[in-house]
Amino acid sequence: MYKKLFLLIIMFSMLLNFVPSKTSFAQINERSTVTSPTVLNAELGDVFEVIGAPNIELEVPVILDELSKGRYTSIAASFNIPNSLTVTGVEFNSKNITGASSYTYSNNNLILHVKGGNVSFSHKKSDLFATIKLKVKDFVTSDKTDVIRTNYIKVDGGDIEYSVHDAVANIGLNLLDTGAVAKIPGYANPLISHKFGADPHAMVYDGRIYIYLTNDQYEYDANGNVVPNTYGKINTVTVISSDDMVNWTDHGAIPVAGPNGAAKWATQSWAVSVEHRNIEGKDKFFLYFSNNASGIGVLTSDSPIGPWTDPLGKPLVARNTPEAEGVTWLFDPAAFVDDDGQAYLYYGGGVPGSPPTQEQAESPKTARVIKLSDDMIHTEGEAKVIDAPFLFEASGIHKRNGKYYYSYSTNFSGVREADDPKTGEIAYMISENPMGPFKYVGTALKNPYLFFGVGGNNHQDFFEFKGQTYITYHAQTLAKELGTAQGYRSPHINKVEYDENGHIKDVKADMKGVSQVTSLDPYKRNEAETIAWNAGISTEKSEAPGSLVESINLNVTDINNGEWIAVSQADFGKNRAVSFETNIASTSGGTIEIRLDSPVGKVIGTLDVKPTGGDQEWQLMKTKVKNVSGRHNIFFMFKGEGENNLFNMDYWKFTTSEQSISRK
């Protein structure tokens, strides 16, 4: 019995150890009264069928569950805005909100604020908290859906949380069908789309970049069908130029070879190189061209666009000259003037042997470099061999940080090992001396097929413009879109980057191209053939005087109803344009509708084009425009009746109110 009593006492004592004190009971009671925060819902409204063109506006509603009664001091909501859109404003629903509302927007992050001593959000006829106002930044180049995401929605005061997991807005951006081919609005490649151009060479002069092109033109069979390009009929060179890398001026064709060319001894003009040099206090220009693969000629001019003359009346380098020894294809010149004034000429190509051996494919030894004389139209000394692995064609040269980069296109012969350049790629070598020897480094640009789904040969030129290195090359992108990818090529440009060793990083060729480096001035004379994008038009030689060279000028022609031309990023500034004028020649007449930003953008003026009495009878026509300021694309939309050419357009400009007053 005592034992049982003793055990009961022990058990009772143990139970006492588990009984909490008054403090412990309070803590337990406090924990039992803590409640989970109230979770509210947030939504964003989807917006579909948005035209993917600059400054197209849209609105996204922000919808929130209402707050219960309480003492709140702020509401903060953060949203991630995709790169394709920009915020133009936020409209808070003041009927539902108590407190001071504001927003900030920076680096794609939008934050909405409501602050005060007694903040509230209630539903009064709607659940709308705010409306985000946006606009499209630029052209989209394909249909896509971008997403606005909610990062957080926070409420200070009370136990409130908003769930933002599903608070997203899907924005459906649709490609605008403009009728443009290959170089659609939003793309910078190919550089031009109203004609072809191959083997691009770049020359920087007086703040502009000039691109010289083999003038690829369609060849046809007896039934009028396009046939593969034989290159046998090419005897002119196309010149285009730009100061911003997106708007390109067509300067037309240089008559180089043949009975109408400057060099009547030559039959073709392929793959040119142009350099300038100050001789006796005057800038002179030198155009080196390929007379097919049998020789290299040189023309001279006092301007980068001509007119050109033949100073020698014969080839600079020919089959019967020592400079041609061992060269399979005597073509593809690349002229280069070094910092010390010494000039050089790089040329050659081809693979010896028929068929070539593996050794001949690996080491053709058909490229050369030779010094040019001070007059730039003679060679000096002996030509040096450039032993470029798997050389095919397209000699190129550029200098960076004291080193000389020789580039070329690789051949399609022989067997390749792992470290060898593949076929039809742009490879390069480096030397401490412009005459070599050059050491092989690797490839800089893969074959166009990898990027555009259409292959062929390639031809490149590296150049520096306004502090950035670029590569210009060709690809059959326009021909592909036209269904005629049979050797008809178009010029492209992409950026070039180097690694810490000075080696060229792999160039990413694409249709997007490069960014515009400066704005277009709409208040100066702008040639109508200065074009960023177009639909349906062509250019021709004009009888109106030119601006750069009086005897050389083009105009836009083949203008029909629904066609257009456009320039990119014209900066009207704060002056506000009030009128527009253009030089027109016409037999039919029509209208020019001036739109900002896109073909469906705001109409700021319409010019009624009257017949002038002929396609080369020029008359200056004017019209008023709505006040416009800031930076905009300008689209000139053409309208009229009939299937014939409505009119020709030479140049255009806008005027400000100040300019108009000064003329009176």
RACORRA-V860192 format. One record per residue. RES is the residue in one small letter. D_FIRST is the distance of its C-alpha to the first C-alpha in Angstrom with 1 decimal. Layout:
res: <RES | RES>
d_first: <D_FIRST | D_FIRST>
This chain:
res: <m | y | k | k | l | f | l | l | i | i | m | f | s | m | l | l | n | f | v | p | s | k | t | s | f | a | q | i | n | e | r | s | t | v | t | s | p | t | v | l | n | a | e | l | g | d | v | f | e | v | i | g | a | p | n | i | e | l | e | v | p | v | i | l | d | e | l | s | k | g | r | y | t | s | i | a | a | s | f | n | i | p | n | s | l | t | v | t | g | v | e | f | n | s | k | n | i | t | g | a | s | s | y | t | y | s | n | n | n | l | i | l | h | v | k | g | g | n | v | s | f | s | h | k | k | s | d | l | f | a | t | i | k | l | k | v | k | d | f | v | t | s | d | k | t | d | v | i | r | t | n | y | i | k | v | d | g | g | d | i | e | y | s | v | h | d | a | v | a | n | i | g | l | n | l | l | d | t | g | a | v | a | k | i | p | g | y | a | n | p | l | i | s | h | k | f | g | a | d | p | h | a | m | v | y | d | g | r | i | y | i | y | l | t | n | d | q | y | e | y | d | a | n | g | n | v | v | p | n | t | y | g | k | i | n | t | v | t | v | i | s | s | d | d | m | v | n | w | t | d | h | g | a | i | p | v | a | g | p | n | g | a | a | k | w | a | t | q | s | w | a | v | s | v | e | h | r | n | i | e | g | k | d | k | f | f | l | y | f | s | n | n | a | s | g | i | g | v | l | t | s | d | s | p | i | g | p | w | t | d | p | l | g | k | p | l | v | a | r | n | t | p | e | a | e | g | v | t | w | l | f | d | p | a | a | f | v | d | d | d | g | q | a | y | l | y | y | g | g | g | v | p | g | s | p | p | t | q | e | q | a | e | s | p | k | t | a | r | v | i | k | l | s | d | d | m | i | h | t | e | g | e | a | k | v | i | d | a | p | f | l | f | e | a | s | g | i | h | k | r | n | g | k | y | y | y | s | y | s | t | n | f | s | g | v | r | e | a | d | d | p | k | t | g | e | i | a | y | m | i | s | e | n | p | m | g | p | f | k | y | v | g | t | a | l | k | n | p | y | l | f | f | g | v | g | g | n | n | h | q | d | f | f | e | f | k | g | q | t | y | i | t | y | h | a | q | t | l | a | k | e | l | g | t | a | q | g | y | r | s | p | h | i | n | k | v | e | y | d | e | n | g | h | i | k | d | v | k | a | d | m | k | g | v | s | q | v | t | s | l | d | p | y | k | r | n | e | a | e | t | i | a | w | n | a | g | i | s | t | e | k | s | e | a | p | g | s | l | v | e | s | i | n | l | n | v | t | d | i | n | n | g | e | w | i | a | v | s | q | a | d | f | g | k | n | r | a | v | s | f | e | t | n | i | a | s | t | s | g | g | t | i | e | i | r | l | d | s | p | v | g | k | v | i | g | t | l | d | v | k | p | t | g | g | d | q | e | w | q | l | m | k | t | k | v | k | n | v | s | g | r | h | n | i | f | f | m | f | k | g | e | g | e | n | n | l | f | n | m | d | y | w | k | f | t | t | s | e | q | s | i | s | r | k>
d_first: <0.0 | 3.8 | 5.3 | 5.2 | 6.3 | 8.6 | 10.0 | 10.8 | 12.5 | 14.4 | 15.5 | 16.7 | 18.6 | 20.2 | 21.3 | 22.9 | 25.1 | 26.5 | 27.6 | 31.3 | 33.0 | 35.7 | 38.3 | 36.5 | 36.4 | 40.1 | 40.9 | 39.2 | 41.0 | 44.3 | 44.0 | 43.3 | 46.5 | 48.8 | 51.2 | 53.4 | 57.1 | 59.4 | 61.6 | 65.2 | 68.0 | 71.3 | 74.4 | 77.9 | 80.8 | 82.6 | 86.3 | 88.4 | 92.1 | 92.9 | 96.3 | 95.7 | 98.5 | 98.6 | 97.8 | 96.7 | 94.2 | 90.9 | 87.9 | 84.2 | 81.9 | 78.5 | 76.1 | 72.7 | 70.0 | 70.1 | 67.8 | 65.4 | 65.9 | 64.8 | 66.2 | 67.7 | 70.0 | 71.6 | 72.0 | 73.2 | 74.3 | 75.6 | 77.7 | 79.4 | 83.0 | 84.7 | 87.8 | 90.1 | 89.5 | 89.8 | 88.5 | 91.2 | 89.0 | 85.9 | 86.1 | 82.9 | 82.2 | 82.5 | 81.7 | 78.1 | 77.6 | 76.9 | 77.6 | 80.2 | 80.8 | 82.5 | 82.6 | 83.4 | 84.7 | 85.1 | 84.9 | 84.0 | 81.1 | 81.2 | 78.8 | 78.7 | 77.4 | 76.5 | 75.6 | 75.1 | 72.8 | 72.0 | 72.6 | 72.1 | 73.1 | 73.3 | 75.0 | 78.1 | 80.1 | 79.1 | 76.4 | 78.9 | 77.9 | 81.0 | 83.9 | 84.7 | 88.5 | 89.7 | 92.8 | 93.5 | 94.6 | 96.9 | 98.1 | 95.6 | 97.2 | 95.1 | 92.8 | 89.4 | 86.2 | 84.8 | 81.5 | 80.5 | 76.8 | 74.5 | 72.7 | 70.5 | 70.3 | 68.2 | 67.4 | 66.4 | 64.1 | 61.3 | 59.4 | 62.3 | 63.3 | 66.3 | 66.0 | 69.3 | 68.7 | 71.2 | 73.4 | 76.4 | 80.1 | 82.2 | 85.8 | 88.2 | 91.4 | 94.3 | 97.3 | 100.4 | 103.2 | 106.2 | 108.6 | 108.4 | 108.3 | 106.4 | 106.4 | 104.6 | 103.6 | 100.7 | 102.1 | 104.3 | 105.3 | 107.8 | 109.9 | 112.4 | 112.4 | 115.9 | 117.3 | 116.3 | 116.5 | 115.6 | 115.6 | 114.6 | 115.8 | 114.7 | 116.8 | 115.6 | 118.4 | 118.7 | 115.1 | 115.3 | 114.3 | 117.0 | 116.2 | 119.0 | 118.6 | 120.3 | 121.6 | 120.0 | 121.7 | 121.5 | 123.8 | 124.8 | 126.3 | 129.3 | 127.1 | 125.6 | 122.2 | 120.4 | 120.7 | 119.0 | 120.1 | 122.7 | 123.2 | 126.9 | 128.0 | 126.1 | 128.6 | 127.1 | 124.1 | 121.9 | 120.8 | 117.9 | 116.5 | 113.7 | 112.5 | 109.0 | 108.2 | 107.7 | 111.0 | 113.7 | 117.4 | 119.6 | 122.8 | 124.3 | 125.8 | 127.8 | 130.8 | 130.6 | 132.4 | 135.0 | 138.2 | 136.6 | 134.5 | 135.2 | 135.2 | 137.6 | 137.5 | 133.9 | 132.7 | 128.9 | 126.6 | 123.1 | 120.2 | 121.7 | 120.7 | 121.9 | 122.1 | 123.8 | 125.5 | 127.5 | 131.0 | 133.7 | 131.6 | 130.9 | 127.9 | 128.9 | 126.9 | 127.1 | 126.0 | 125.7 | 125.6 | 125.5 | 128.6 | 126.6 | 125.6 | 129.1 | 129.4 | 128.2 | 130.3 | 130.1 | 131.0 | 131.2 | 130.8 | 130.7 | 127.6 | 124.4 | 125.6 | 129.3 | 132.0 | 132.1 | 135.1 | 135.6 | 136.8 | 137.6 | 138.9 | 137.2 | 133.7 | 132.1 | 130.6 | 132.3 | 132.4 | 135.4 | 133.9 | 132.0 | 128.9 | 128.5 | 128.5 | 125.5 | 124.2 | 123.6 | 123.3 | 125.2 | 123.3 | 120.2 | 121.4 | 119.1 | 120.8 | 119.1 | 120.3 | 118.4 | 117.7 | 120.7 | 123.0 | 123.5 | 123.3 | 122.3 | 122.5 | 119.9 | 120.9 | 121.0 | 118.8 | 118.8 | 117.9 | 120.7 | 121.2 | 121.6 | 118.9 | 117.4 | 115.7 | 112.2 | 113.5 | 115.8 | 113.0 | 110.7 | 113.4 | 116.4 | 117.8 | 119.7 | 118.7 | 120.9 | 121.1 | 124.3 | 125.4 | 127.4 | 130.3 | 130.3 | 132.1 | 129.3 | 131.8 | 132.4 | 130.3 | 130.5 | 129.8 | 128.1 | 125.3 | 122.1 | 119.9 | 116.4 | 114.4 | 111.8 | 109.5 | 110.2 | 112.6 | 114.1 | 115.5 | 114.8 | 115.4 | 113.7 | 113.3 | 111.4 | 110.5 | 107.3 | 106.4 | 109.4 | 108.7 | 110.7 | 109.0 | 111.2 | 109.8 | 111.0 | 110.2 | 109.3 | 111.2 | 110.3 | 111.3 | 109.7 | 106.2 | 103.5 | 100.9 | 97.5 | 98.9 | 102.2 | 103.0 | 102.9 | 105.9 | 107.3 | 105.1 | 106.1 | 105.7 | 106.6 | 107.6 | 107.7 | 110.3 | 111.1 | 114.7 | 116.3 | 118.4 | 115.4 | 114.2 | 111.3 | 107.9 | 106.0 | 102.7 | 101.6 | 101.8 | 101.5 | 101.9 | 101.1 | 103.5 | 103.7 | 102.3 | 98.9 | 98.9 | 101.2 | 101.3 | 105.0 | 106.3 | 109.7 | 111.0 | 110.2 | 112.0 | 110.5 | 111.3 | 108.9 | 109.8 | 108.4 | 108.8 | 107.5 | 105.1 | 103.5 | 104.5 | 105.1 | 106.3 | 108.7 | 109.0 | 110.0 | 108.3 | 109.4 | 107.1 | 109.8 | 111.5 | 108.2 | 107.6 | 111.2 | 110.8 | 113.5 | 111.6 | 114.6 | 115.0 | 115.4 | 113.3 | 111.9 | 111.1 | 107.5 | 105.9 | 102.4 | 100.9 | 100.8 | 98.1 | 98.0 | 95.2 | 94.9 | 97.3 | 100.0 | 99.5 | 99.8 | 96.6 | 96.9 | 98.7 | 97.0 | 99.9 | 99.4 | 101.0 | 99.3 | 101.4 | 101.6 | 101.0 | 103.9 | 104.7 | 106.8 | 107.7 | 110.9 | 113.4 | 114.6 | 117.3 | 119.4 | 121.5 | 119.2 | 120.8 | 119.8 | 119.3 | 116.5 | 113.6 | 109.9 | 109.6 | 112.0 | 112.6 | 115.8 | 118.3 | 120.5 | 122.7 | 126.4 | 129.0 | 130.2 | 133.6 | 132.0 | 131.9 | 128.8 | 126.8 | 126.3 | 129.6 | 132.2 | 133.4 | 129.9 | 127.9 | 125.9 | 125.0 | 122.3 | 123.9 | 123.1 | 121.4 | 120.5 | 118.5 | 114.7 | 115.1 | 114.1 | 113.8 | 111.2 | 110.6 | 107.2 | 105.9 | 109.0 | 108.3 | 110.0 | 108.4 | 108.5 | 112.2 | 111.9 | 114.4 | 116.7 | 119.2 | 119.6 | 122.8 | 123.6 | 126.8 | 127.5 | 130.1 | 130.2 | 132.3 | 129.8 | 127.5 | 123.9 | 121.1 | 118.6 | 115.3 | 113.5 | 109.7 | 107.1 | 104.3 | 104.6 | 106.9 | 104.9 | 104.6 | 106.2 | 110.0 | 111.7 | 115.3 | 117.7 | 121.1 | 123.8 | 125.8 | 129.4 | 131.8 | 133.7 | 136.5 | 135.2 | 132.3 | 133.5 | 134.9 | 132.5 | 131.6 | 129.0 | 127.0 | 124.5 | 121.9 | 119.5 | 115.8 | 112.8 | 111.6 | 109.5 | 107.7 | 105.1 | 104.7 | 105.3 | 106.5 | 109.8 | 110.6 | 114.2 | 114.1 | 117.5 | 118.6 | 121.9 | 123.7 | 125.3 | 124.6 | 126.9 | 126.0 | 125.4 | 126.3 | 126.0 | 124.0 | 125.1 | 122.9 | 120.9 | 119.6 | 117.9 | 119.2 | 117.5 | 118.9 | 120.1 | 122.0 | 123.5 | 124.8 | 126.2 | 128.3 | 130.0>
